[in-house]
Amino acid sequence: MVYINDKPVITVCDNTPFVKKLDCIEEKMKDAETGYPYKGAKEHYVLDIDNIEFCKEILREVEKITPLPKPRKK
C-alpha cells in the first residue's frame, strides 16, 4: 500500500500499481488497463507510473476523496 497524507491511495501487487475505480477519475482513466490486485478484490485501474504528470493528477484526485483509515483497536 502506498500512502499520501496518511491515506491509502495505491495498492501495489506483483510490482503493479493499482488505484480504485472511482467516479472522480473515471473519465481520465477510461483508456487505462484494468485488473485485480489480488484474489477477491474488485477491479482496479492499473496506474501508468511512467507518465509522472498524469500520475500526479490522478493521485491528487484520489487523495482528496480517500478518508483517513480508522485506527485499529489494540
C-alpha positions in Angstrom: 0.0 0.0 0.0 1.2 3.5 -0.8 0.0 6.3 1.4 -0.3 10.1 0.6 -1.0 12.3 3.6 -1.7 9.1 5.7 -4.3 8.0 3.2 -4.0 4.7 1.3 -4.2 5.6 -2.4 -2.3 3.0 -4.3 -2.2 -0.8 -3.9 0.9 -2.4 -5.3 0.7 -6.1 -6.1 3.3 -8.1 -8.2 5.1 -4.7 -9.0 1.9 -3.3 -10.5 0.3 -0.1 -9.1 -3.5 -0.2 -8.8 -5.9 2.6 -8.0 -9.6 2.1 -7.1 -12.2 2.6 -9.8 -13.6 5.9 -8.6 -16.1 8.3 -10.2 -13.7 11.2 -9.9 -11.1 9.6 -12.1 -13.3 7.6 -14.4 -13.1 9.9 -17.4 -9.3 10.4 -17.1 -8.7 6.6 -16.7 -11.2 5.5 -19.4 -8.3 4.1 -21.6 -6.3 2.6 -18.7 -5.7 -1.0 -18.3 -7.7 -2.7 -15.5 -7.0 -5.7 -13.4 -7.4 -7.3 -10.0 -4.7 -6.7 -7.5 -5.4 -9.9 -5.5 -7.9 -12.7 -5.4 -11.3 -11.5 -4.3 -10.5 -7.8 -5.0 -12.8 -5.6 -7.0 -11.5 -4.5 -10.4 -9.0 -1.5 -10.2 -7.3 0.7 -12.7 -3.6 0.0 -13.5 -1.7 3.2 -13.0 0.9 4.1 -15.6 3.8 5.2 -13.4 5.9 6.2 -16.5 3.6 9.2 -17.1 4.6 11.2 -14.0 2.4 14.2 -14.6 -0.7 12.1 -15.2 0.0 10.1 -12.1 0.2 13.3 -10.0 -3.1 14.4 -11.4 -4.8 11.1 -10.7 -3.3 10.8 -7.2 -4.4 14.4 -6.3 -8.0 13.5 -7.2 -7.9 10.1 -5.4 -6.3 11.6 -2.2 -9.0 14.3 -2.0 -11.8 11.8 -1.5 -10.0 9.0 0.3 -10.7 9.0 4.0 -8.1 8.5 6.7 -8.1 4.9 7.8 -9.8 4.2 11.1 -7.4 3.5 14.0 -7.0 -0.2 14.8 -8.1 -1.4 18.2 -5.3 -2.6 20.4 
